[in-house]
Amino acid sequence: MASFSFGSGNVAKLLRIPLYAVGRIGTLLVPRGDRWVFGCGAGIGDGALALWRTASAEGHRAVWLTSSDRERADAARLGIRTVVKSSLRGWWETARAGVLVVTHGLGDVNRYAVAGGFVVQLWHGIPLKRIGLDSPATTQVPNVPGAALLRRLIGVLYRGAAQRIRVLPAASDRSRGRLESAFALGDDRVVVTGEPRVDVLSAGDAHERRATASALLTEAAGALPKGARTALYAPTWRDGAADPAVPSADEWVRLIAVLESQNTVLFVRSHPLGAGAYQPPLPSGRVRMLGSDVLADVTPALPAIDVLITDYSSLAYDVGLLAMPVLYLAPDAAQYARTRGFYGRYEDVAGADAATTWTELRDRLEALLSDPGVFTERSEQSSTLSAQVHAYRDGENTRRVYEVIRARGIPAPKGAR
């Protein structure tokens, strides 16, 4: 069952309106300084971690706002100073900060103290499915009397929150147009710098990236059989609805047979906001869970993956930076297009042969793994798609974002030349 929906989240947002008002009064009384606060809806990682490293190296005072023991432990291993996001200290740190860095929403930091801050919204993926104000799911509320009025109110609140964003990095001009529309922002706020979160896929030597990623994957999910290749299955969130792509027991058996014959390990990563029953009926070392509870940020591990399987995840855009072949499994593409919507046509991304069943997907995976020609063809398709949406692939996206922030009036840290 899914663990979150826009409907339940929006109800909570409406109930918090009095707290927003109180927090706004508080921020009028507290002067902002030169410190930076960071938060990330996916934990310690993503583009926020990349920018934290740059800001800290430049001498800025920075603190990460956390919401769980897991986040605090992950931050401690990296030497990151933390404060509990929902605490009074978390409100104070957010209210005093000159720069607020988030990746999902304003709730990544203390949501009641963002007014007046310089908000950097890094976002967490190139939009394939419609997001923000472009998607009807964003203003979804339970079917109750007055629901239409509540949806309009949610839309007003969402638009108002988006207007607090001062910098929103885009991967390319194509991505910029989607983000401008989704957040109702002008091109002075949305800047084509590349995304900090994918620098790890471009920086340095390819062999070093692979070795580092392999070590990360082994630490998270255990050692692989000798010479094994790897596939990652990453279905996306369905806005609170059940995942229709969970394999049956028979499909699992047939899929594992292919993994055995091709010496491949399949990692399954359900979306952090949902849950799918992806455990095979019988234990198998060929199928391993790689959810956010195992590995908070999957991007640094991608150089150790050979094949991506997904439906509508923005990972399909990212892995092209690695020339990784992608197989698509989308049993509900037509329905998803109606209820959530895509930017452009899904076929322009997935091609005309997206699988609708695990039987189809299994056959395509076997062909991909056994035929070098098929593997090369899929790799080239992935690279072509990536070239359309990534303007930069030099590992310097984070630096460009930092320079934009500084150019918008954020001062150098005290003591810097």
NORCOR-V854543 format. One record per residue. N is the residue number from 1. PHI is phi in whole degrees, 0 to 359 (999 if undefined). D_LAST is the distance of its C-alpha to the last C-alpha in Angstrom with 1 decimal. Layout:
((N:PHI:D_LAST) (N:PHI:D_LAST))
//
This chain:
((1:999:53.8) (2:288:50.6) (3:258:48.5) (4:204:46.9) (5:219:47.8) (6:299:46.4) (7:301:49.4) (8:293:48.8) (9:296:45.1) (10:288:45.7) (11:298:48.3) (12:299:45.8) (13:296:43.3) (14:296:46.0) (15:291:46.8) (16:270:43.3) (17:307:43.1) (18:300:43.7) (19:291:40.8) (20:299:38.5) (21:296:39.6) (22:296:39.0) (23:298:35.5) (24:296:34.7) (25:299:35.8) (26:297:33.6) (27:291:30.4) (28:289:31.3) (29:262:31.1) (30:253:28.0) (31:287:24.6) (32:272:22.0) (33:245:18.6) (34:255:15.5) (35:280:17.3) (36:244:18.8) (37:241:22.5) (38:236:24.2) (39:206:27.9) (40:212:30.3) (41:294:34.0) (42:255:34.7) (43:107:33.0) (44:276:30.0) (45:170:29.3) (46:61:29.4) (47:294:26.4) (48:297:25.0) (49:292:24.6) (50:298:22.9) (51:287:20.3) (52:301:20.0) (53:298:19.1) (54:292:16.3) (55:298:14.9) (56:293:15.3) (57:296:13.7) (58:279:10.5) (59:99:10.7) (60:287:12.7) (61:284:15.8) (62:225:18.7) (63:222:22.5) (64:254:25.4) (65:266:28.6) (66:244:31.7) (67:231:35.4) (68:205:37.3) (69:298:37.6) (70:300:37.1) (71:297:33.7) (72:295:32.7) (73:292:34.0) (74:297:32.3) (75:294:28.9) (76:299:29.6) (77:296:30.2) (78:261:26.8) (79:74:25.1) (80:265:24.3) (81:286:24.6) (82:233:27.3) (83:220:29.2) (84:294:32.6) (85:301:32.3) (86:276:35.6) (87:277:35.1) (88:299:34.2) (89:295:30.9) (90:296:30.3) (91:297:31.0) (92:297:28.7) (93:298:25.7) (94:292:26.4) (95:293:26.9) (96:275:23.6) (97:287:21.5) (98:276:19.4) (99:235:19.9) (100:242:23.3) (101:251:23.8) (102:227:27.5) (103:235:29.8) (104:242:33.2) (105:201:33.3) (106:295:31.9) (107:288:34.0) (108:293:31.5) (109:252:29.7) (110:284:31.6) (111:296:33.5) (112:270:34.3) (113:229:30.7) (114:271:29.2) (115:303:30.0) (116:87:27.1) (117:273:24.6) (118:270:22.6) (119:270:24.8) (120:252:24.0) (121:259:27.4) (122:280:27.2) (123:57:31.0) (124:220:32.8) (125:161:34.8) (126:289:35.8) (127:294:38.7) (128:255:42.1) (129:280:44.1) (130:293:43.5) (131:230:41.1) (132:55:40.2) (133:290:42.1) (134:277:43.7) (135:244:45.6) (136:295:48.5) (137:295:47.7) (138:297:44.6) (139:256:46.7) (140:295:49.5) (141:223:51.3) (142:301:54.6) (143:282:57.8) (144:234:58.7) (145:303:60.1) (146:83:57.5) (147:299:55.4) (148:298:54.8) (149:293:53.4) (150:296:51.2) (151:297:49.9) (152:296:48.9) (153:296:47.2) (154:298:45.2) (155:299:44.2) (156:296:43.0) (157:296:40.9) (158:295:39.5) (159:296:38.6) (160:296:37.0) (161:295:34.9) (162:297:33.8) (163:291:32.6) (164:284:29.9) (165:290:28.2) (166:258:25.2) (167:221:24.4) (168:226:27.1) (169:290:26.5) (170:239:29.6) (171:284:30.7) (172:194:32.4) (173:297:34.0) (174:298:37.1) (175:294:35.3) (176:302:33.4) (177:300:36.7) (178:292:38.0) (179:290:35.0) (180:300:35.1) (181:291:38.8) (182:294:38.6) (183:253:36.0) (184:55:37.0) (185:244:33.6) (186:277:32.8) (187:287:30.9) (188:283:27.9) (189:264:27.5) (190:263:28.7) (191:238:26.6) (192:275:27.6) (193:238:24.8) (194:85:27.1) (195:262:27.3) (196:304:25.0) (197:296:28.1) (198:258:29.6) (199:304:26.8) (200:296:28.6) (201:270:31.6) (202:239:29.9) (203:287:27.2) (204:78:28.3) (205:272:31.9) (206:299:34.9) (207:292:36.7) (208:294:33.8) (209:300:33.5) (210:296:37.2) (211:295:37.2) (212:296:34.5) (213:293:36.2) (214:297:39.6) (215:296:38.4) (216:296:37.1) (217:293:40.4) (218:295:42.5) (219:298:40.8) (220:280:41.4) (221:230:44.9) (222:95:46.4) (223:292:47.3) (224:264:48.9) (225:301:52.3) (226:302:52.0) (227:75:51.1) (228:288:50.8) (229:267:49.1) (230:229:47.3) (231:231:47.6) (232:241:45.8) (233:256:47.6) (234:229:45.3) (235:286:47.3) (236:267:45.5) (237:283:46.0) (238:246:49.0) (239:55:48.0) (240:97:50.1) (241:277:53.1) (242:291:54.6) (243:280:53.5) (244:276:56.5) (245:255:55.5) (246:293:56.3) (247:294:58.7) (248:283:62.2) (249:300:63.6) (250:294:65.3) (251:296:62.2) (252:298:60.3) (253:300:63.0) (254:291:63.0) (255:294:59.2) (256:297:59.0) (257:299:61.7) (258:294:59.6) (259:299:56.6) (260:295:58.9) (261:293:60.4) (262:256:57.0) (263:47:55.3) (264:230:52.6) (265:250:50.9) (266:259:50.2) (267:263:47.3) (268:250:47.9) (269:234:45.0) (270:291:46.2) (271:296:43.8) (272:302:42.1) (273:270:43.7) (274:227:47.2) (275:213:49.5) (276:233:52.1) (277:278:54.8) (278:262:53.8) (279:282:55.3) (280:298:58.1) (281:296:61.6) (282:234:61.6) (283:302:58.7) (284:210:57.4) (285:290:54.6) (286:277:54.2) (287:233:52.8) (288:227:49.8) (289:281:48.0) (290:224:44.2) (291:289:43.6) (292:295:40.4) (293:286:41.9) (294:264:41.8) (295:219:38.6) (296:299:36.3) (297:238:34.4) (298:277:36.7) (299:303:34.3) (300:298:32.9) (301:271:36.6) (302:300:37.7) (303:299:37.4) (304:264:40.2) (305:259:42.5) (306:262:45.0) (307:218:46.5) (308:253:45.5) (309:239:48.2) (310:205:47.3) (311:249:48.7) (312:231:46.0) (313:288:42.8) (314:292:39.6) (315:303:39.4) (316:299:41.8) (317:284:39.0) (318:292:36.4) (319:290:38.7) (320:297:39.2) (321:298:35.9) (322:254:37.8) (323:55:41.0) (324:272:42.7) (325:294:46.2) (326:234:46.8) (327:248:50.2) (328:248:50.7) (329:235:53.0) (330:223:53.5) (331:289:56.9) (332:234:56.0) (333:300:54.1) (334:296:56.5) (335:294:56.3) (336:295:52.5) (337:297:52.2) (338:285:54.4) (339:271:52.8) (340:249:49.1) (341:91:48.9) (342:240:46.9) (343:275:44.6) (344:78:47.0) (345:263:49.9) (346:301:49.6) (347:298:51.7) (348:291:48.9) (349:262:46.8) (350:273:49.4) (351:82:52.0) (352:274:55.7) (353:244:56.5) (354:300:54.6) (355:290:56.7) (356:246:58.3) (357:223:59.7) (358:293:58.8) (359:297:61.8) (360:296:60.3) (361:297:56.9) (362:299:58.4) (363:297:60.2) (364:289:57.1) (365:294:55.1) (366:297:57.9) (367:296:58.0) (368:296:54.2) (369:283:54.2) (370:260:57.4) (371:241:57.0) (372:302:54.2) (373:294:54.9) (374:294:54.4) (375:300:51.2) (376:296:49.8) (377:299:51.0) (378:293:49.3) (379:296:46.0) (380:295:46.0) (381:298:46.7) (382:295:43.7) (383:297:41.4) (384:296:42.8) (385:298:42.1) (386:297:38.6) (387:298:37.9) (388:283:39.0) (389:238:36.5) (390:245:33.4) (391:284:31.5) (392:232:29.0) (393:211:29.8) (394:249:26.9) (395:75:25.3) (396:246:22.1) (397:300:23.2) (398:298:20.8) (399:298:17.8) (400:296:19.4) (401:296:20.0) (402:301:16.4) (403:294:15.3) (404:296:18.2) (405:300:17.2) (406:297:13.8) (407:292:15.6) (408:274:18.1) (409:106:16.0) (410:281:14.5) (411:287:11.1) (412:292:8.1) (413:298:8.8) (414:299:8.6) (415:94:6.5) (416:281:3.8) (417:279:0.0))
//
